[in-house]
Amino acid sequence: MARKRSRPLTKEDVKFIYENYHKMTSAEIAEKLGISRFQVTKTVSELRKRGVDVPKKAGKRKNPIDEFVEELKKSKKS
């Protein structure tokens, strides 16, 4: 995979990273903004160093099979 040339971050990029870091992966954010994954993690690190409380990742994503099974169980109960 060819490395994408990163572009400089904007204030809007930093805001987007801050607002979405807990619900999107670094790769998803990087893809959406057209920057590198490293820039995303570096931005989060820099924000935290400056005392900004960036929410931690909400853990690993749920397994889609487990999510489906939970939905089936719920729909059978009602």
GUMI-832475 format. One record per atom (N, C-alpha, C): residue in three letters; x, y, z. Coordinates in steps of 0.2 Angstrom, whole numbers, plus 5000, padded with zeros to 4 digits. Example, Ala and Ser with C-alpha at 12.3 -4.5 7.8 and 13.67 -1.06 7.14 Angstrom:
<atoms>
ALA506649725039/ALA506249785039/ALA506649845039/SER506449895035/SER506849955036/SER506450005039/
</atoms>
This chain:
<atoms>
MET500449945000/MET500050005000/MET500450065000/ALA500350114995/ALA500750174995/ALA500650215001/ARG501150245003/ARG501050295009/ARG500750355006/LYS500150385010/LYS499850445007/LYS500250505010/ARG500350555006/ARG500750615008/ARG500250645013/SER500450665019/SER500050695024/SER499950775022/ARG499450805024/ARG499350875024/ARG499350905031/PRO499550965031/PRO499550995038/PRO498750995041/LEU498750985047/LEU498150985051/LEU497851055051/THR497151055051/THR496851125053/THR496451125059/LYS496251175062/LYS495851175068/LYS495251135068/GLU494951135062/GLU494351095061/GLU494551015062/ASP495150995059/ASP495350925060/ASP495450915067/VAL495750955071/VAL495850945078/VAL495150935082/LYS494650975080/LYS494050975083/LYS493650905081/PHE493750885075/PHE493450825072/PHE493750765076/ILE494350765077/ILE494750715080/ILE494450705088/TYR494450765091/TYR494250775098/TYR493550745099/GLU493050765094/GLU492350745095/GLU492250675093/ASN492650645089/ASN492550575086/ASN492950515088/TYR493550535092/TYR494050485094/TYR493750425098/HIS493250445102/HIS492950385106/HIS492550345102/LYS492250365096/LYS491750325093/LYS492050295086/MET492650325084/MET492850295077/MET493650275078/THR493850235074/THR494550215075/THR494950265072/SER495650265074/SER496150315071/SER496150305063/ALA496050245061/ALA496150235054/ALA495450265050/GLU494950265053/GLU494250285050/GLU494350365050/ILE494550395056/ILE494650465056/ILE495150495051/ALA495750455051/ALA496250475046/ALA495950475039/GLU495550425037/GLU495250415030/GLU494750465029/LYS494350485034/LYS493850535033/LYS494150605032/LEU494750615035/LEU495050685035/LEU495550685030/GLY495750635027/GLY496250635022/GLY496950645025/ILE497050625031/ILE497750625034/ILE497950565036/SER498550555039/SER498850495041/SER498550475048/ARG498650405049/ARG498350385056/ARG498850405061/PHE499450415060/PHE499950445064/PHE499750515067/GLN499550555062/GLN499350625064/GLN498750625069/VAL498350575068/VAL497750565072/VAL497950555079/THR498350495080/THR498650475087/THR499050535090/LYS499450565086/LYS499950615088/LYS499450675091/THR498950695087/THR498550755089/THR498250735096/VAL497950675097/VAL497650655103/VAL498150655109/SER498750635107/SER499350635112/SER499450715114/GLU499550755109/GLU499650825110/GLU499150855114/LEU498550845113/LEU497950875116/LEU497950855124/ARG498150785125/ARG498150765132/ARG498750795136/LYS499250805132/LYS499850835135/LYS499650905138/ARG499250935134/ARG499051005136/ARG498451005141/GLY498250955143/GLY497750945148/GLY497050945146/VAL496950925139/VAL496350915137/VAL496050845138/ASP495450835141/ASP495250765142/ASP494950735136/VAL495350705132/VAL495150665126/VAL494850605129/PRO494150585127/PRO493950525130/PRO494350465127/LYS494450415131/LYS494750355129/LYS494350315124/LYS494650275121/LYS494250225116/LYS493750185120/ALA493250175118/ALA492650135121/ALA492850065121/GLY493450045121/GLY493649975121/GLY493649945113/LYS493649885113/LYS493649855106/LYS492949855104/ARG492849855097/ARG492149855095/ARG491849785096/LYS491149785097/LYS490849725098/LYS490849675092/ASN490949615093/ASN490949565088/ASN490249575084/PRO490149585078/PRO489549585075/PRO489049525075/ILE489349465076/ILE488949405077/ILE488649415084/ASP489049435089/ASP488749435096/ASP488249485096/GLU488349545093/GLU487849595092/GLU487149565089/PHE487249535084/PHE486649505080/PHE486249455085/VAL486649415088/VAL486349365093/VAL485949395099/GLU486249455101/GLU485949495107/GLU485249525104/GLU485249545098/GLU484649575095/GLU484149525094/LEU484349465092/LEU483849405091/LEU483549385098/LYS483949385103/LYS483749365110/LYS483149415112/LYS483349485111/LYS482849535113/LYS482249535109/SER482249515103/SER481649515099/SER481249455100/LYS481549405103/LYS481149345104/LYS480749355111/LYS481049395115/LYS480749415122/LYS480149455121/SER480149495116/SER479549545116/SER478949515112/
</atoms>
